[in-house]
Amino acid sequence: MWRRVTFLSPLFSSSKSSVSVLNQPACGLMTQKVYSTEILKPAKGGVSPSKKTPFITFVLGGPGSGKGTQCAKIVETFGFTHLSAGDLLRKEISSNSENAVMILNKIKEGKIVSPEVTVKMIQRAIESSENDKFLIDGFPRSEENRITYERIIGTEPNIVLFFDCPEEKMVKRVLSRNQGRVDDNINTFKKRLEVFTALNLPVIKYYSGKGKLYKINAVGTEDEIFEQVRQVFAAYEVIK
């Protein structure tokens, strides 16, 4: 059961502390109802009323920030289901569904698949799962994605993790990994980083203003970084 807990509220800031937090009131920690087992009425097209309201975590970070590695550790430790927008698109293409050809053509042409298509794939994945805890990796990529998600799903994420990593560290990680990806080169990386900065920064600022953003210092060993992540979820009593 999800319960009312005392936790450190998040903030998007330039502090180098492990997990950024809001200024605390004089009394100390803030209390917030994080999750409820009561059934909420979803917006049109939202989560089915027959299911418990899911706990949604958006995971953001630039290319090479290490969010994929940390997502795997979150899944293993806290029992989340990991959803990647890119993986869902590739799965849709291989399924030969009515959207498969359209998605494939968009990708071939270097165009972005419409937010409605992507969000509805995420929605189907959530509704078809028996789990109630989800990591949505690399999404939303833009304000348009965010607005479309909230319109179709009918709610905001519970929390947003932002893996903050210096450019030089991300470059080193991307160029050193041996995945055979065509985008693992310096020129493509620079373009990807420019797109991430331009489109994701407004999303990050938005969720910071809503008090939902946790900024993770993504420099250090995998275990050092995960300890920051673990503290976030432990505060929400997100356990297996």
C-alpha positions in Angstrom: 0.0 0.0 0.0 1.1 3.5 -0.7 1.0 5.6 2.4 1.3 9.2 3.5 5.0 9.7 4.2 7.5 12.4 5.1 9.9 13.2 2.4 12.3 15.7 0.9 10.6 17.8 -1.7 12.5 18.2 -5.0 13.9 21.2 -6.8 15.7 21.9 -10.1 18.8 23.8 -8.9 22.5 24.1 -9.7 23.5 22.7 -6.3 26.0 19.9 -6.4 24.2 18.1 -3.5 23.2 14.5 -4.3 19.5 15.0 -4.5 18.3 18.6 -4.7 15.5 19.7 -2.3 13.2 22.6 -1.7 13.9 25.1 1.1 12.4 23.5 4.1 10.0 25.3 6.5 11.2 25.9 10.0 9.5 22.8 11.3 11.7 20.7 9.1 10.5 18.1 6.6 7.3 18.5 4.5 4.5 15.9 4.5 2.6 15.0 1.4 0.1 12.3 0.5 2.1 10.4 -2.2 -0.2 7.7 -3.4 -3.7 6.5 -2.6 -5.5 3.2 -3.2 -8.7 5.0 -3.8 -10.0 4.8 -7.4 -9.8 8.2 -9.2 -12.0 9.1 -12.1 -9.8 9.3 -15.1 -10.1 11.9 -17.8 -11.4 10.7 -21.1 -9.0 8.1 -22.5 -7.2 7.8 -19.2 -6.4 4.8 -17.0 -9.2 2.3 -16.6 -11.2 2.9 -13.4 -11.0 -0.8 -12.6 -7.2 -0.5 -11.9 -5.4 1.1 -9.1 -3.9 4.5 -10.0 -0.3 3.8 -11.2 2.8 5.4 -9.8 4.5 7.1 -12.8 8.1 8.2 -12.9 9.4 10.1 -15.9 13.2 9.7 -16.4 15.0 12.5 -18.2 18.7 13.0 -19.1 21.0 13.8 -22.0 22.6 11.2 -24.2 25.2 9.4 -22.1 23.8 10.6 -18.8 23.5 7.0 -17.6 19.7 7.0 -17.1 19.4 3.6 -18.9 21.8 1.9 -16.5 20.0 3.5 -13.5 16.6 2.4 -14.9 17.8 -1.2 -14.9 18.8 -0.9 -11.2 15.5 0.8 -10.3 13.6 -2.1 -11.9 15.7 -4.7 -10.1 15.5 -2.9 -6.7 12.0 -1.5 -6.6 10.0 -3.7 -9.0 9.1 -1.0 -11.6 8.1 -1.8 -15.1 10.5 0.0 -17.5 8.9 1.6 -20.6 11.0 3.3 -23.3 9.2 5.3 -25.9 11.8 4.3 -28.5 11.4 0.6 -27.6 7.6 0.9 -27.9 7.9 2.5 -31.3 10.2 -0.3 -32.5 7.9 -3.0 -31.1 4.9 -1.3 -32.9 6.8 -1.5 -36.2 7.6 -5.2 -35.8 3.9 -5.9 -34.9 2.6 -5.0 -38.4 -0.2 -3.0 -36.8 -2.1 -0.3 -38.6 0.4 2.3 -37.4 3.5 0.2 -38.2 4.1 1.5 -41.7 3.4 5.1 -40.8 5.9 5.0 -37.9 8.5 3.3 -40.0 8.2 5.9 -42.7 8.4 8.8 -40.2 11.6 7.4 -38.8 13.1 6.8 -42.3 12.3 10.4 -43.2 13.9 11.7 -40.0 10.5 13.0 -38.7 9.1 12.8 -35.3 6.2 10.4 -34.7 3.1 12.3 -33.5 2.8 12.7 -29.7 -0.7 11.2 -29.8 0.7 7.9 -31.3 3.5 7.7 -28.8 1.3 8.5 -25.8 -1.3 6.0 -26.8 1.3 3.3 -27.0 2.5 4.2 -23.5 -1.1 4.2 -22.3 -1.7 0.7 -23.8 1.5 -0.6 -22.1 0.4 0.7 -18.7 -3.1 -0.6 -19.0 -2.0 -4.1 -20.2 0.4 -4.5 -17.3 -0.3 -6.1 -14.0 2.2 -3.8 -12.3 1.3 -0.4 -10.9 4.8 1.2 -10.9 6.3 2.5 -14.2 9.4 4.2 -15.3 8.9 6.1 -18.6 12.4 6.5 -20.0 13.3 9.4 -22.2 9.9 10.9 -22.2 8.5 13.5 -22.5 11.0 14.8 -25.0 9.3 18.2 -25.4 6.5 20.4 -24.1 4.2 19.1 -26.8 4.9 15.5 -25.6 4.2 16.6 -22.0 0.9 18.4 -22.8 -0.3 15.5 -25.0 0.5 13.0 -22.3 -1.4 14.9 -19.6 -4.4 15.4 -22.0 -4.7 11.8 -23.0 -3.7 10.1 -19.7 -5.5 12.7 -17.6 -2.8 13.1 -15.0 0.8 14.2 -14.3 3.6 11.9 -13.3 4.2 11.4 -9.6 7.9 12.3 -9.9 10.5 13.2 -12.5 14.1 12.1 -12.3 16.6 14.3 -14.1 20.1 12.9 -14.5 22.3 15.9 -14.7 25.7 15.2 -16.3 28.4 17.5 -17.7 28.8 17.5 -21.5 32.4 16.2 -21.4 31.4 13.2 -19.3 28.4 12.4 -21.6 30.7 12.7 -24.7 33.2 10.2 -23.1 30.5 7.7 -22.2 28.8 7.8 -25.6 32.0 7.5 -27.6 33.4 4.7 -25.4 30.3 2.4 -25.4 30.4 -0.5 -27.8 26.8 -0.8 -29.0 27.3 -0.4 -32.8 25.0 2.5 -32.9 25.3 4.8 -35.8 24.6 7.8 -33.6 27.6 7.1 -31.4 29.9 9.7 -33.0 30.9 13.2 -31.9 29.0 15.1 -34.6 25.7 13.2 -34.1 26.2 13.5 -30.3 26.5 17.3 -30.5 23.2 17.5 -32.5 21.4 15.2 -30.1 22.6 17.2 -27.2 21.4 20.5 -28.8 18.0 18.9 -29.4 17.8 17.6 -25.8 18.8 21.0 -24.4 16.3 22.9 -26.6 13.3 20.6 -26.1 13.9 19.1 -22.7 14.9 22.1 -20.7 11.3 23.6 -20.7 10.0 20.2 -19.5 12.5 20.1 -16.7 11.7 23.7 -15.7 8.0 22.9 -15.8 8.2 19.9 -13.4 10.6 21.8 -11.2 8.0 24.5 -10.8 5.4 21.8 -9.9 7.7 20.4 -7.2 8.0 17.0 -8.9 11.6 17.1 -10.2 14.5 15.3 -8.5 17.9 16.3 -9.9 20.4 13.5 -9.7 24.1 14.3 -9.9 25.0 11.7 -12.6 28.8 11.8 -12.0 30.4 9.0 -10.1 30.2 5.2 -10.0 27.0 3.4 -10.9 26.4 2.6 -7.2 27.1 6.1 -6.0 24.6 7.5 -8.5 22.1 4.8 -7.6 22.3 5.7 -3.9 20.9 9.1 -4.7 18.1 7.4 -6.7 17.4 4.9 -3.9 16.9 7.8 -1.4 14.3 9.3 -3.6 12.2 6.1 -3.9 12.8 5.1 -0.3 11.3 8.4 0.7 8.1 7.5 -1.2 8.1 4.0 0.3 8.4 2.5 -3.2 9.4 -1.0 -2.4 8.9 -4.4 -3.9 
